[in-house]
Amino acid sequence: MGFRGVRRAGHWPTLVCALLGLDLCFVVWGLLGPLSRVRPGPLRLSAGQEVLVATLPLLSGALLCPLFGLLTDRFGGRRMAILTLVLTSLPLLLGWLGGTTYPQLLLLASLLGVAGGSFAVALPLVSRWHSLEHQGLVLGLVGVGSGGLIAANSLVPVLMPLLGWHGIFGAALLAIVVLLLLTVLVVRDAPGPLVRRPWKENLDFTVSRDVVRFSVFYFLTFGGFVGLLLFLPFFFKEQYGIDLIRAGIFAGICGVFGSIFRPVGGFLSDRLGGVVMLFLCFLGLGFLGMWMSYLPHLEVATYCVFLTIALLGIGSGALLQLVPYHAQEQIGLGIGLVGGAGALGCCLVPWALVASYRWTGRFGPGFFHLGMIGFAAAGLLIQASRDWGNQYEKLAGHSRAGRPVSVRERGTRMDVTAKPMSS
């Protein structure tokens, strides 16, 4: 187990390319957030139109994730990776050459959701190369690329004076074309045939109890991770009088470290079990949320926020370690559904925190409810783990907590038979 085992068991060029691709696609996915207040040409947008343009890529990405995951299961990760990059180039081309009217902006924002759908392609592509013992670390490493959504908020304000509105889209288009050529040359699908499930079975899988549980958990971990980072500049400015530039820099630093903690969470989940790590994450989130509800001094609040972001990063990696145990032959659809829920969390979590402040005039109630949700998620996880215990007994050589009893390679593919998700 560890980095050496991952490198030997899988195809490292595919892993590296998937990581770079997801990072770049998530940068593209988040472009319109910081650009929503920059009006190309004579265009003038109202506050409501700006919010719609900024959030529409997240919403369309949430809808496309399950579809892309399903197609990845049926046609393979390499084909879908190439198709995703080709489709991502279309809105970038539109932004480079146009995007100067409000209808064009809405079309551009809707098409950018394709970049968010890359999550359901990159992770299954790499996951199939590795056995269950390595899923936490592998998916955590590729999941680092999701930090590109936060990187966009830091890069765009710096590049805007240099490149301008159309130049930013042109530079992103060039990067996507280079990545497309690299994908064609080096990316490979894992050996073995694809298992194409009937549509009725896919529908039953989609509404199964465990898929709903995983979606709720990822809504809280990844949605809370990104949503809290988007909320931090507003929070520090209104509560502590910190200017937006400094608050934005701090949020960017937290985003980098939170993304790094994703493979840490996956690695620890491979060792200790995803259920254990996810429970500790939710428990810590509950206590930190309660502490932040008292609105402590700036120094204490800074440490609390950093720890919260780190825990949510660990929790995101731990959650992804659990999904392959329950959805091996439908790993694309499973990750797509979970990723779509996380994308919705990116929209709803900051909105809920801001709305709580608008309604009450204080930030404390928002953090209090965040802490209560953490405790509730820990309780839900305990209940869910009782059902999963019976499923893990069917995994030869694996413990109930999702942790290998004995660490050894079982080949390059996930060849352990698991009980399907409970419905």
C-alpha positions as CSV (number, residue, x, y, z in Angstrom):
1,M,0.0,0.0,0.0
2,G,1.2,3.6,-0.5
3,F,2.6,5.6,-3.5
4,R,4.9,2.8,-4.6
5,G,2.1,0.2,-4.7
6,V,-0.1,2.6,-6.6
7,R,2.6,3.3,-9.2
8,R,3.4,-0.4,-9.7
9,A,-0.3,-1.5,-9.9
10,G,-1.7,1.1,-12.2
11,H,-0.8,3.2,-15.2
12,W,0.9,6.4,-13.9
13,P,0.7,8.4,-17.1
14,T,-3.1,8.0,-17.0
15,L,-3.2,9.1,-13.3
16,V,-1.1,12.2,-14.0
17,C,-3.1,13.2,-17.0
18,A,-6.3,12.6,-15.1
19,L,-5.1,14.9,-12.3
20,L,-4.0,17.6,-14.7
21,G,-7.2,17.3,-16.7
22,L,-9.5,17.6,-13.7
23,D,-7.5,20.5,-12.3
24,L,-7.7,22.4,-15.6
25,C,-11.4,21.5,-16.2
26,F,-12.3,22.8,-12.7
27,V,-10.4,26.0,-13.4
28,V,-12.5,26.4,-16.5
29,W,-15.7,25.4,-14.6
30,G,-15.1,28.2,-12.1
31,L,-14.1,31.0,-14.6
32,L,-17.5,32.8,-14.6
33,G,-17.5,33.2,-10.8
34,P,-14.8,35.9,-10.6
35,L,-15.6,37.1,-14.1
36,S,-19.3,37.7,-13.4
37,R,-18.7,41.2,-12.2
38,V,-16.5,42.0,-15.3
39,R,-18.8,43.1,-18.1
40,P,-17.5,42.5,-21.6
41,G,-18.0,45.5,-23.9
42,P,-21.0,47.7,-23.2
43,L,-23.0,44.9,-21.4
44,R,-24.5,45.8,-18.0
45,L,-25.9,43.1,-15.7
46,S,-28.0,43.5,-12.6
47,A,-27.0,41.8,-9.3
48,G,-29.4,39.0,-9.9
49,Q,-28.1,38.4,-13.5
50,E,-24.5,38.3,-12.1
51,V,-25.4,35.6,-9.6
52,L,-27.2,33.5,-12.2
53,V,-24.3,33.7,-14.6
54,A,-21.9,32.7,-11.8
55,T,-23.9,29.8,-10.5
56,L,-25.3,28.3,-13.7
57,P,-22.1,26.4,-14.5
58,L,-22.2,24.7,-11.1
59,L,-25.9,23.8,-11.6
60,S,-25.4,22.4,-15.1
61,G,-22.3,20.6,-14.0
62,A,-24.3,18.9,-11.2
63,L,-26.8,17.7,-13.8
64,L,-24.1,16.5,-16.2
65,C,-22.0,14.5,-13.7
66,P,-24.4,11.5,-13.5
67,L,-24.8,11.4,-17.3
68,F,-21.0,11.5,-17.9
69,G,-20.5,8.8,-15.2
70,L,-23.1,6.6,-16.9
71,L,-21.5,7.1,-20.3
72,T,-18.0,6.3,-18.8
73,D,-19.3,3.0,-17.6
74,R,-20.7,2.1,-21.0
75,F,-18.0,3.5,-23.4
76,G,-14.8,3.7,-21.3
77,G,-12.9,6.5,-19.6
78,R,-10.5,7.3,-22.4
79,R,-13.2,8.0,-25.0
80,M,-15.2,10.0,-22.5
81,A,-12.1,12.0,-21.5
82,I,-11.5,13.0,-25.1
83,L,-15.1,13.8,-25.7
84,T,-15.3,15.9,-22.5
85,L,-12.3,18.0,-23.5
86,V,-13.7,18.5,-27.0
87,L,-17.0,19.7,-25.6
88,T,-15.3,21.9,-23.0
89,S,-13.5,23.7,-25.8
90,L,-16.8,24.9,-27.3
91,P,-17.8,27.4,-24.5
92,L,-14.2,28.6,-24.3
93,L,-14.4,29.3,-28.1
94,L,-17.6,31.2,-27.5
95,G,-16.1,33.2,-24.7
96,W,-13.0,34.0,-26.8
97,L,-14.9,35.2,-29.8
98,G,-18.1,36.5,-28.3
99,G,-20.1,36.4,-25.0
100,T,-20.9,40.1,-25.3
101,T,-24.7,39.7,-24.9
102,Y,-26.7,38.4,-22.0
103,P,-28.2,35.4,-23.9
104,Q,-24.7,34.5,-25.1
105,L,-23.5,34.6,-21.4
106,L,-26.3,32.3,-20.4
107,L,-25.4,29.9,-23.1
108,L,-21.7,30.1,-22.2
109,A,-22.5,29.5,-18.5
110,S,-24.7,26.5,-19.3
111,L,-22.0,24.9,-21.6
112,L,-19.3,25.4,-19.0
113,G,-21.0,22.7,-16.9
114,V,-19.4,20.2,-19.2
115,A,-16.1,21.0,-17.5
116,G,-17.6,20.1,-14.1
117,G,-18.8,16.8,-15.6
118,S,-15.1,15.8,-16.0
119,F,-15.2,14.7,-12.4
120,A,-17.3,11.7,-13.3
121,V,-14.8,10.8,-16.0
122,A,-11.4,11.3,-14.5
123,L,-12.0,9.4,-11.3
124,P,-13.5,6.2,-12.8
125,L,-10.8,6.2,-15.5
126,V,-8.1,5.9,-12.8
127,S,-10.1,3.9,-10.3
128,R,-10.4,0.9,-12.7
129,W,-6.6,0.6,-12.8
130,H,-6.3,-0.2,-9.1
131,S,-7.6,-2.8,-6.6
132,L,-9.8,-1.9,-3.7
133,E,-6.8,-1.6,-1.3
134,H,-5.6,1.5,-3.2
135,Q,-8.9,3.3,-4.0
136,G,-8.6,5.9,-1.2
137,L,-5.2,7.1,-2.2
138,V,-5.7,7.0,-5.9
139,L,-9.0,8.8,-5.9
140,G,-7.7,11.3,-3.4
141,L,-4.7,12.1,-5.6
142,V,-6.9,12.7,-8.6
143,G,-9.4,14.6,-6.5
144,V,-6.7,17.2,-5.7
145,G,-7.6,18.5,-9.2
146,S,-11.0,19.7,-7.8
147,G,-9.0,22.5,-6.2
148,G,-9.0,24.1,-9.6
149,L,-12.5,25.5,-8.8
150,I,-10.9,27.6,-6.0
151,A,-7.7,28.3,-8.1
152,A,-9.9,30.1,-10.6
153,N,-11.0,32.7,-8.0
154,S,-7.3,33.5,-7.4
155,L,-6.0,33.3,-10.9
156,V,-8.7,35.3,-12.8
157,P,-8.3,38.6,-10.9
158,V,-4.5,38.5,-11.6
159,L,-4.8,37.6,-15.2
160,M,-7.7,39.9,-16.0
161,P,-5.6,43.1,-16.3
162,L,-3.1,41.3,-18.5
163,L,-5.3,39.3,-20.9
164,G,-8.8,40.8,-20.7
165,W,-12.1,39.0,-20.8
166,H,-11.6,37.3,-24.2
167,G,-7.9,36.7,-23.6
168,I,-8.6,34.6,-20.5
169,F,-11.0,32.3,-22.5
170,G,-8.4,32.1,-25.3
171,A,-5.7,31.1,-22.9
172,A,-7.9,28.4,-21.4
173,L,-8.8,27.1,-24.8
174,L,-5.2,26.8,-25.7
175,A,-4.5,24.8,-22.5
176,I,-7.5,22.5,-23.2
177,V,-6.2,21.8,-26.7
178,V,-2.7,20.9,-25.4
179,L,-4.3,18.6,-22.8
180,L,-6.5,17.0,-25.4
181,L,-3.4,16.1,-27.4
182,L,-1.7,14.7,-24.3
183,T,-4.8,12.6,-23.5
184,V,-4.9,11.1,-26.9
185,L,-1.2,10.2,-26.7
186,V,-0.8,8.8,-23.2
187,V,-4.2,7.9,-21.6
188,R,-5.2,4.2,-21.6
189,D,-8.2,2.4,-20.3
190,A,-7.6,-0.4,-17.7
191,P,-7.5,-3.9,-19.2
192,G,-10.7,-5.9,-19.2
193,P,-14.1,-5.7,-20.7
194,L,-16.7,-3.1,-19.7
195,V,-19.8,-4.3,-18.0
196,R,-22.9,-2.5,-19.5
197,R,-25.7,-2.7,-17.0
198,P,-29.4,-2.6,-18.2
199,W,-31.0,0.9,-17.9
200,K,-33.5,-0.5,-15.4
201,E,-30.7,-1.6,-13.2
202,N,-29.0,1.7,-13.5
203,L,-32.2,3.5,-12.4
204,D,-32.5,1.2,-9.4
205,F,-28.9,1.9,-8.5
206,T,-29.5,5.7,-8.8
207,V,-32.3,5.7,-6.3
208,S,-30.8,3.1,-3.9
209,R,-30.4,4.0,-0.3
210,D,-26.6,4.0,-0.3
211,V,-26.3,6.3,-3.2
212,V,-28.5,8.8,-1.4
213,R,-26.4,8.5,1.7
214,F,-23.1,9.0,-0.2
215,S,-24.6,11.9,-2.0
216,V,-25.6,13.6,1.2
217,F,-22.2,13.0,2.7
218,Y,-20.4,14.4,-0.3
219,F,-22.8,17.3,-0.5
220,L,-21.6,18.2,3.0
221,T,-17.9,17.4,2.6
222,F,-17.0,18.7,-0.9
223,G,-19.9,21.2,-1.0
224,G,-19.0,22.5,2.4
225,F,-15.3,22.6,1.4
226,V,-15.9,24.8,-1.7
227,G,-18.9,26.7,-0.2
228,L,-17.0,27.7,2.9
229,L,-14.1,28.9,0.9
230,L,-16.4,31.0,-1.3
231,F,-18.0,32.4,1.9
232,L,-14.8,33.2,3.8
233,P,-14.0,36.6,2.1
234,F,-17.4,37.9,2.9
235,F,-17.3,36.6,6.5
236,F,-13.9,38.0,7.3
237,K,-14.7,41.4,5.8
238,E,-18.1,41.8,7.6
239,Q,-17.1,40.3,10.9
240,Y,-13.5,41.3,11.4
241,G,-13.0,44.2,8.9
242,I,-10.5,42.4,6.8
243,D,-10.2,43.7,3.2
244,L,-11.4,41.4,0.5
245,I,-8.0,41.0,-1.1
246,R,-6.4,39.7,2.1
247,A,-9.4,37.6,2.9
248,G,-9.3,36.2,-0.6
249,I,-5.6,35.3,-0.3
250,F,-6.3,33.5,3.0
251,A,-9.2,31.6,1.3
252,G,-6.9,30.6,-1.5
253,I,-4.3,29.3,0.9
254,C,-6.9,27.3,2.8
255,G,-8.1,25.9,-0.6
256,V,-4.6,24.7,-1.5
257,F,-4.1,22.9,1.8
258,G,-7.6,21.5,1.9
259,S,-7.0,20.0,-1.6
260,I,-3.8,18.5,-0.4
261,F,-5.6,16.8,2.5
262,R,-7.9,14.9,0.1
263,P,-5.2,12.2,-0.7
264,V,-4.3,12.3,3.0
265,G,-7.9,11.4,3.9
266,G,-7.9,8.7,1.2
267,F,-4.6,7.2,2.3
268,L,-5.7,7.1,6.0
269,S,-9.0,5.5,4.8
270,D,-7.1,2.8,3.1
271,R,-5.3,2.1,6.4
272,L,-8.0,2.7,9.0
273,G,-11.3,2.5,7.0
274,G,-13.3,5.2,5.3
275,V,-16.1,4.9,7.8
276,V,-13.8,5.7,10.7
277,M,-12.2,8.7,8.9
278,L,-15.5,10.1,7.7
279,F,-17.0,9.8,11.2
280,L,-14.0,11.7,12.7
281,C,-14.5,14.4,10.0
282,F,-18.2,14.9,10.8
283,L,-17.5,14.9,14.6
284,G,-14.8,17.5,14.2
285,L,-17.0,19.6,12.0
286,G,-19.7,19.5,14.6
287,F,-17.4,20.8,17.4
288,L,-15.7,23.4,15.2
289,G,-19.0,24.7,14.0
290,M,-20.2,25.1,17.6
291,W,-17.0,26.9,18.5
292,M,-17.3,29.3,15.5
293,S,-20.9,30.1,16.4
294,Y,-19.5,32.1,19.4
295,L,-17.5,34.2,16.9
296,P,-14.2,34.0,18.7
297,H,-11.3,36.5,18.2
298,L,-9.7,36.7,14.8
299,E,-6.7,34.5,15.6
300,V,-8.9,31.7,17.0
301,A,-11.4,32.0,14.2
302,T,-8.5,31.7,11.7
303,Y,-7.3,28.4,13.2
304,C,-10.8,27.1,13.4
305,V,-11.6,27.8,9.8
306,F,-8.3,26.2,8.7
307,L,-9.0,23.1,10.7
308,T,-12.6,22.9,9.3
309,I,-11.3,23.2,5.7
310,A,-8.7,20.5,6.4
311,L,-11.3,18.2,7.9
312,L,-13.7,18.6,4.9
313,G,-10.8,17.9,2.6
314,I,-10.0,14.7,4.5
315,G,-13.7,13.8,4.6
316,S,-14.0,14.2,0.8
317,G,-11.1,11.8,0.3
318,A,-12.6,9.3,2.8
319,L,-16.0,9.4,1.1
320,L,-14.5,8.6,-2.3
321,Q,-12.7,5.6,-0.8
322,L,-16.0,4.1,0.2
323,V,-17.8,4.4,-3.2
324,P,-15.9,1.7,-5.0
325,Y,-16.7,-0.9,-2.3
326,H,-20.4,-0.5,-3.1
327,A,-20.3,0.3,-6.9
328,Q,-17.5,-1.5,-8.7
329,E,-19.1,-2.2,-12.1
330,Q,-21.1,1.0,-11.9
331,I,-18.2,3.2,-10.5
332,G,-18.8,5.9,-13.1
333,L,-22.4,6.3,-12.3
334,G,-21.8,6.1,-8.6
335,I,-19.1,8.8,-8.7
336,G,-21.2,10.9,-11.1
337,L,-24.2,10.9,-8.7
338,V,-22.0,11.7,-5.7
339,G,-20.1,14.4,-7.6
340,G,-23.4,16.0,-8.8
341,A,-24.5,16.3,-5.2
342,G,-21.2,17.9,-4.3
343,A,-21.6,20.5,-7.1
344,L,-25.0,21.4,-5.7
345,G,-23.4,21.8,-2.3
346,C,-21.0,24.3,-3.8
347,C,-24.0,26.5,-4.7
348,L,-26.2,26.0,-1.6
349,V,-23.8,26.0,1.3
350,P,-22.5,29.6,0.8
351,W,-26.0,30.7,-0.1
352,A,-27.3,29.3,3.2
353,L,-24.6,30.9,5.2
354,V,-25.1,34.3,3.6
355,A,-28.9,34.0,4.0
356,S,-28.5,33.1,7.7
357,Y,-26.5,36.3,8.2
358,R,-29.0,38.4,6.2
359,W,-32.0,37.1,8.2
360,T,-30.4,37.3,11.7
361,G,-27.7,40.0,11.3
362,R,-25.1,37.6,12.9
363,F,-22.8,34.9,11.6
364,G,-23.2,32.7,14.7
365,P,-26.5,31.0,13.7
366,G,-25.0,29.9,10.4
367,F,-22.0,28.2,12.0
368,F,-24.2,26.7,14.7
369,H,-26.4,25.0,12.1
370,L,-23.3,23.8,10.3
371,G,-22.1,22.2,13.5
372,M,-25.5,20.6,14.1
373,I,-25.4,19.2,10.5
374,G,-22.0,17.7,11.2
375,F,-23.3,15.9,14.3
376,A,-26.4,14.7,12.4
377,A,-24.2,13.4,9.6
378,A,-22.1,11.5,12.1
379,G,-25.3,9.9,13.5
380,L,-26.4,9.0,10.0
381,L,-23.1,7.5,9.2
382,I,-23.3,5.2,12.3
383,Q,-26.7,4.0,11.2
384,A,-25.5,3.4,7.6
385,S,-22.4,1.5,8.8
386,R,-24.6,-1.1,10.4
387,D,-26.0,-1.9,6.9
388,W,-22.5,-1.7,5.3
389,G,-21.1,-4.2,7.8
390,N,-23.1,-7.0,6.2
391,Q,-21.9,-5.9,2.8
392,Y,-18.3,-5.8,3.7
393,E,-18.5,-9.4,5.1
394,K,-19.0,-10.4,1.4
395,L,-15.7,-8.7,0.5
396,A,-13.1,-11.5,0.7
397,G,-10.2,-10.4,2.8
398,H,-11.7,-7.0,3.8
399,S,-12.9,-5.7,7.1
400,R,-16.3,-4.3,7.8
401,A,-14.9,-0.8,8.0
402,G,-13.8,-0.9,4.4
403,R,-10.1,-1.5,5.4
404,P,-8.1,-4.4,4.0
405,V,-7.4,-7.1,6.5
406,S,-4.2,-8.0,4.8
407,V,-2.4,-5.7,2.4
408,R,-1.6,-7.3,-0.9
409,E,-2.1,-6.7,-4.5
410,R,-4.9,-8.6,-6.2
411,G,-4.1,-7.5,-9.8
412,T,-4.5,-4.3,-11.6
413,R,-8.3,-4.2,-11.6
414,M,-10.9,-4.2,-8.9
415,D,-11.6,-7.9,-9.0
416,V,-13.3,-8.4,-5.6
417,T,-17.0,-9.2,-5.7
418,A,-19.1,-6.9,-3.5
419,K,-22.8,-7.0,-2.7
420,P,-24.7,-4.4,-4.7
421,M,-26.0,-1.3,-2.9
422,S,-29.0,-1.7,-0.8
423,S,-32.1,-0.2,-2.2
